[in-house]
Amino acid sequence: MVKREIKWTTKAIFDKISILEYWIWRTKSKKYSLKLSGMFDNVISQLALNPESGKITDYKNIRFRIVKQYLIFYTITEKNIFIIRIWDSRRNPENLRF
């Protein structure tokens, strides 16, 4: 089993920051955002060892993992895993763009 390096797209970084900032604003505390960030990081680090553990999507070469109501979309290459989006599954899927 080869451990792949995790790489983030700019859009995925923006998604994560936006989600965490929303929860800081919503709860008036950093506590939940820190917990959620840890959950994201835990699942993503698991992907480095088990990249095919995510579910296959209808999009070519894109898989996802679920963290609470969020979908972490990623692609796999020989050496890397690219995190391409973190999407709130309560949003309209027709607005999802990669």
C-alpha positions as CSV (number, residue, x, y, z in Angstrom):
1,M,0.0,0.0,0.0
2,V,1.5,3.3,-1.1
3,K,0.7,6.5,0.8
4,R,-0.2,9.2,-1.6
5,E,0.4,12.9,-1.0
6,I,-2.7,15.1,-0.4
7,K,-3.0,18.2,-2.6
8,W,-5.8,20.8,-2.3
9,T,-7.3,22.8,-5.1
10,T,-7.8,26.5,-4.5
11,K,-11.6,25.9,-4.7
12,A,-11.4,23.2,-2.0
13,I,-9.4,25.4,0.3
14,F,-12.0,28.2,-0.2
15,D,-14.8,25.7,0.5
16,K,-13.2,24.6,3.8
17,I,-12.5,28.1,5.0
18,S,-16.0,29.2,4.1
19,I,-17.6,26.3,5.9
20,L,-15.5,26.9,9.0
21,E,-16.1,30.6,9.0
22,Y,-19.9,30.1,8.7
23,W,-19.9,27.9,11.8
24,I,-17.9,30.4,13.8
25,W,-20.4,33.0,12.8
26,R,-23.4,30.7,13.4
27,T,-22.3,29.4,16.8
28,K,-20.4,32.5,17.9
29,S,-17.6,30.1,18.9
30,K,-14.7,28.3,17.3
31,K,-15.4,25.0,19.1
32,Y,-17.6,23.4,16.4
33,S,-15.4,24.7,13.6
34,L,-12.3,23.1,15.2
35,K,-14.2,19.8,15.6
36,L,-15.4,19.8,12.0
37,S,-12.0,20.7,10.7
38,G,-10.5,17.8,12.6
39,M,-13.1,15.5,11.1
40,F,-12.3,16.7,7.6
41,D,-8.6,16.2,8.3
42,N,-9.1,12.8,9.7
43,V,-11.0,11.5,6.7
44,I,-8.6,13.1,4.3
45,S,-5.6,11.5,6.0
46,Q,-7.4,8.1,5.7
47,L,-7.6,8.7,2.0
48,A,-3.8,8.9,1.8
49,L,-3.7,5.2,2.7
50,N,-7.0,4.0,1.3
51,P,-7.8,6.3,-1.7
52,E,-10.4,4.0,-3.2
53,S,-12.5,3.9,0.0
54,G,-14.7,6.8,-1.3
55,K,-17.8,6.3,-3.3
56,I,-17.7,6.6,-7.1
57,T,-19.6,9.5,-8.7
58,D,-21.1,10.0,-12.1
59,Y,-18.2,12.4,-12.9
60,K,-15.2,10.7,-14.5
61,N,-12.4,9.8,-12.0
62,I,-14.1,11.7,-9.1
63,R,-14.9,10.0,-5.8
64,F,-16.3,11.4,-2.5
65,R,-16.3,10.7,1.2
66,I,-18.9,11.9,3.6
67,V,-18.3,14.0,6.8
68,K,-21.5,14.8,8.5
69,Q,-23.6,16.7,5.8
70,Y,-20.5,17.5,3.7
71,L,-19.1,15.7,0.7
72,I,-15.4,15.7,0.1
73,F,-14.8,15.3,-3.6
74,Y,-11.4,14.1,-4.8
75,T,-9.4,12.5,-7.6
76,I,-6.7,9.9,-7.4
77,T,-3.4,9.8,-9.4
78,E,-0.5,7.5,-9.0
79,K,1.3,9.7,-6.5
80,N,-1.4,12.2,-5.2
81,I,-4.9,12.7,-4.1
82,F,-6.4,16.0,-5.1
83,I,-9.1,17.4,-2.9
84,I,-11.3,19.3,-5.4
85,R,-14.4,20.4,-3.4
86,I,-16.0,20.2,0.0
87,W,-19.7,20.5,-0.7
88,D,-22.7,20.9,1.7
89,S,-25.0,18.1,0.6
90,R,-28.0,20.3,1.6
91,R,-27.3,22.6,-1.3
92,N,-28.7,22.2,-4.7
93,P,-26.5,19.6,-6.6
94,E,-27.2,21.4,-9.9
95,N,-25.0,24.3,-8.6
96,L,-22.0,22.0,-8.0
97,R,-19.1,22.8,-10.3
98,F,-15.6,21.2,-10.3
